Amino acid sequence: MKKYIDQLKSANVFRAILVVQDIKAFSRQALVFLGAVYPIFYIEVFQEKELIVNVKEHVFVPEHQALTTEEKQKFLERKRTSFQGFT
């Protein structure tokens, strides 16, 4: 961690995102310590497994499809709104 802090200081970078494969308890404690000793630094740490998502294959959001003109009219009637300007 000291090596990264030295690199940040030499480049005048005070905000950083650090992506690691696995963060040990020692490293978490080191980040807390660094925050106390060097309050000018803001370092966010993410584990690689937290960031790996295949956006095309995840199931949280269904596939988006454009509405046909008829489907759009039914939707607008159901919501009792008018949609002018776009056809």
N, C-alpha and C positions, 0 to 999 in steps of 0.2 A: 504494500500500500504506500509506503514511503516513496517508492520509485514513481508511482503515479502522481502523488502530490507534488513531488519535485518537478515533474514534467508540466503539470498544470501551472505551477508558480512561474516557471521559466517562460511559458507561453502566455502569461497573463490571462489565463482562463480560470474563471471562478465558479462556473456552472458546468457540470459534466454528467453524462449518462454512462454508466459502466454496465456492460453485459457480461455475465460470467456463466460458466457451465454449472458450477456448484459453489455456493457460498457457505463457508464453514462458520461456526459460532464465533471463532476468533476474528474472522473478517468482519462480522456484524459488530462485534465489540470495538474493533479498530475504527469502523466508520462512526460509531457513536463518540469515540474518543477524539477523532479528527474533527468532528463537528463542534466539540467543546473547545479544543485547542485552536483550531483554525475556523472561526465562525464565518469568515468571508467565503469559504468554499461551500457549495451546495452540490452534493453528489448523490444522484439517484442510482440505485443498483437494482438490476433485474436479472433473474435467472433466465437462461436461454429457453428452458422448457416453458416458461410463462409467456414467451413471445411467439412461440411457434404455432401458427394457426394457418391452415390452408383455407384462404377466403373463398375459394370456389367450391370446397367440399364440406364446409361446416354446416351444421343443421340448425343453427340458431335463427337464421333468417331464410324464409322460403325464397325460391327463385322469383325474380320480378318479371312481370310480363306487362306489356302495354295494353291498355284497354281499347277495345274496338269503339267506334262511334256510338253504337247501340248500348254497349256496356257503360260507357261514360254517361249517356243520357239517363239510364236507369239509376246509376249511382247518384247523379246530381238530383234526380227527382226524389230518391229515397232520403237524401240529406237535406232536401228542400233548400237548395242553394242555386244560384245562377252562376254560370261560368262564361264570361264574355271575353272575347279577344283571341281565344285560341280555339281552333277547330280540330 
